[in-house]
C-alpha cells in the first residue's frame, strides 16, 4: 500500500475511533442497591421469589421480583421518585447447570428487566449475564459461604454487558443473603435437597462504560503514526 493510501486509511480509522468513543448520554452507568422478598437455593438452582413453583421443580427461565433497597443509587439508576418499596422489575432464575465461569451460549439475556414506570432508559436495555464468579463450596459452583458466629452469609457475584440502542456498558452484580443459627455444613446439606433453603436477599450493581482509556490510547497512536508518515514524506 502506498503512503498516501495508508495515511488515508489511518485518518479514517481515527475518525471512526473518535465517533464511537464512549461519552454519549445513552450509555448506562451508575450504582444501584436492590433486594427481593426471598430466594430458594437448592440442588436444582437459584429461585428468586416470589414464584409459585412446586416442590422439587427445577427453576425454569422465569423470574422473581426485586425492589429498591437502600440509598446507593446514582447515574442512570437515580430517580427523584425512587422510594423504598417501589417495584423495579424482575430477575431471572439461575439453573444449577450454569455453574461458574463464562456462561457462553448459556448467557442470560434480560437477566434484569426494569419496569417502564421506573425508567424508560433502563426498560429498553438488555442486561446480559455472561459470567459467574467461582465460589468456595465446590468447583464450578458460584456460591460462596462464610461463617460469622452463628450466622452463615451466602454470596454470588457475576459480570455482564448492558446493550442499549447500540451502546454497550459493563456491569458487575453481587447478591448476598444470610442464614441464622446454623453452620456452613448445615447450609450445604440443606441446599443439596429439593426443598432447599430459603431467605431474603439483597443485591448491588455497578455499571460502567467500557474502557474509554483504550479508545483514547488507540486514537493517540493513530495520530502519532499519521505524524510519522507525514514527516517521512517531507524528508
C-alpha positions in Angstrom: 0.0 0.0 0.0 1.3 3.5 -0.9 1.9 6.1 1.8 -0.9 8.4 0.7 -3.3 5.4 0.8 -2.0 4.2 4.2 -2.4 7.7 5.6 -6.0 7.9 4.4 -6.8 4.6 6.0 -5.2 5.7 9.3 -7.1 9.0 9.3 -10.4 7.3 8.5 -9.8 4.8 11.4 -9.0 7.7 13.7 -12.3 9.3 12.8 -14.2 6.1 13.5 -12.5 5.8 16.9 -13.5 9.4 17.8 -17.1 8.8 16.7 -17.5 5.6 18.7 -15.6 6.6 21.8 -17.7 6.5 25.0 -19.3 9.7 26.2 -22.8 9.6 24.8 -25.6 10.2 27.2 -27.4 7.0 26.4 -24.7 4.8 27.9 -25.9 3.2 31.1 -23.7 3.8 34.1 -24.2 4.2 37.9 -24.9 2.2 41.0 -28.0 0.6 42.5 -28.8 -1.4 45.6 -31.9 -3.6 45.4 -33.5 -6.6 47.3 -36.1 -9.3 47.0 -38.7 -10.9 49.2 -36.9 -14.2 49.2 -34.7 -16.8 47.4 -34.7 -20.6 47.5 -31.3 -22.2 46.9 -31.3 -26.0 46.2 -29.6 -28.6 44.1 -31.8 -27.5 41.1 -30.7 -23.9 41.0 -31.4 -20.5 42.5 -35.0 -19.5 42.5 -35.7 -15.8 43.1 -39.1 -15.2 44.7 -42.0 -14.6 44.5 -42.8 -17.6 42.4 -45.2 -20.5 42.7 -43.0 -23.4 41.9 -44.0 -26.9 43.0 -41.5 -28.6 45.4 -38.5 -30.2 43.6 -39.3 -28.4 40.4 -36.2 -27.1 38.5 -36.3 -23.3 38.2 -37.2 -22.5 34.6 -36.0 -19.4 32.8 -38.6 -17.5 34.7 -38.2 -14.6 37.1 -38.7 -13.3 40.6 -39.1 -9.6 41.6 -36.7 -7.0 43.0 -37.2 -3.6 44.6 -35.0 -0.6 45.5 -33.3 -1.3 48.8 -31.1 1.5 50.0 -29.6 4.9 49.3 -26.9 3.7 47.0 -28.4 4.7 43.6 -26.7 7.0 41.1 -26.2 7.8 37.5 -28.7 6.0 35.2 -30.2 4.4 38.2 -31.1 7.6 40.0 -34.6 8.9 40.0 -36.1 11.6 42.3 -39.3 9.5 42.6 -37.4 6.4 43.7 -38.6 5.3 47.2 -38.3 2.2 49.3 -40.8 -0.4 48.4 -41.1 0.7 44.7 -41.1 -2.4 42.5 -38.3 -2.1 40.0 -38.5 -5.2 37.9 -37.7 -8.9 37.6 -34.6 -11.1 37.8 -34.2 -14.4 36.0 -33.6 -17.6 37.9 -30.2 -19.4 37.8 -30.4 -23.1 36.8 -27.7 -25.2 38.5 -26.3 -26.2 35.2 -24.9 -22.7 34.6 -22.1 -23.3 37.1 -19.4 -20.7 37.4 -17.1 -19.0 34.9 -18.1 -17.8 31.4 -21.6 -18.8 30.6 -21.0 -18.9 26.8 -24.1 -20.0 24.9 -26.0 -20.1 28.2 -25.6 -16.4 28.9 -28.8 -15.0 30.2 -30.5 -12.3 28.1 -32.6 -9.8 30.1 -31.2 -11.1 33.3 -32.5 -7.9 34.9 -35.6 -6.3 33.5 -36.6 -2.8 34.8 -40.2 -1.5 34.8 -41.0 1.1 32.3 -42.6 3.2 35.1 -39.2 3.4 36.8 -37.1 4.5 33.8 -37.7 4.3 30.1 -33.9 4.2 29.5 -33.4 1.1 31.7 -36.6 -0.6 30.5 -35.2 -0.7 26.9 -31.8 -2.1 27.9 -30.8 -5.7 27.8 -28.8 -6.8 30.8 -26.9 -9.9 29.7 -25.3 -12.0 32.4 -22.2 -13.6 30.8 -20.1 -14.8 33.8 -20.5 -16.1 37.3 -17.6 -16.0 39.8 -16.2 -19.1 41.3 -17.5 -19.7 44.9 -15.9 -21.7 47.7 -18.2 -24.7 48.0 -17.1 -26.8 45.1 -15.6 -26.5 41.6 -18.0 -24.9 39.1 -20.2 -23.6 41.9 -20.8 -19.8 42.1 -21.9 -19.8 45.7 -19.5 -18.5 48.4 -20.3 -19.2 52.1 -18.7 -17.6 55.1 -19.4 -18.1 58.8 -19.7 -15.3 61.4 -20.8 -16.5 64.8 -24.0 -18.5 64.3 -24.8 -16.7 61.0 -23.8 -18.0 57.6 -23.5 -15.5 54.8 -24.0 -16.7 51.2 -22.9 -14.6 48.2 -23.0 -14.8 44.4 -21.2 -12.4 42.0 -21.3 -12.1 38.3 -20.5 -9.9 35.3 -22.1 -8.9 32.1 -22.9 -6.3 29.5 -25.8 -3.8 29.0 -26.9 -3.3 25.4 -28.9 -0.1 24.8 -29.5 1.5 21.4 -26.2 0.3 20.0 -24.2 1.3 23.1 -22.5 -1.2 25.4 -21.8 -0.9 29.1 -20.2 -3.3 31.5 -21.9 -4.3 34.8 -20.9 -6.2 37.9 -23.6 -7.5 40.2 -23.4 -9.3 43.6 -26.1 -10.9 45.7 -26.0 -11.7 49.4 -28.2 -13.5 51.9 -27.8 -14.8 55.4 -29.0 -17.9 57.4 -29.2 -17.5 61.2 -28.4 -20.1 63.9 -26.8 -22.5 61.5 -23.4 -23.7 60.2 -21.9 -23.8 56.7 -22.1 -27.6 56.8 -25.9 -27.4 57.6 -26.5 -24.8 54.8 -24.7 -27.0 52.3 -26.7 -30.1 53.3 -30.0 -28.2 53.1 -29.0 -26.8 49.7 -28.5 -30.3 48.3 -32.1 -31.3 48.9 -35.0 -30.5 46.6 -36.7 -28.4 49.3 -33.5 -26.2 49.6 -33.0 -23.4 52.0 -34.8 -20.1 51.8 -34.0 -16.5 52.9 -34.5 -12.9 51.9 -31.7 -11.4 49.8 -30.1 -8.1 48.7 -28.1 -7.1 45.7 -25.7 -4.4 44.4 -25.0 -3.5 40.8 -22.4 -1.2 39.3 -22.4 -0.3 35.6 -19.6 1.5 33.7 -18.9 2.4 30.1 -16.3 0.0 28.6 -12.7 1.0 28.6 -12.7 4.6 27.4 -9.0 4.9 28.0 -8.4 2.2 25.4 -10.2 4.2 22.8 -8.2 7.3 23.6 -4.9 5.3 23.5 -5.8 3.9 20.1 -6.6 7.4 18.8 -3.3 8.8 20.2 -1.4 6.0 18.5 -3.1 6.7 15.1 -2.3 10.4 15.4 1.3 9.5 16.1 1.5 7.2 13.1 0.0 9.9 10.9 2.6 12.4 12.0 5.5 10.0 11.3 4.2 9.2 7.8 3.9 12.9 7.1 7.5 13.6 8.3 8.8 10.8 6.1 7.1 12.1 3.0 8.6 15.5 3.6 12.1 14.0 4.1 
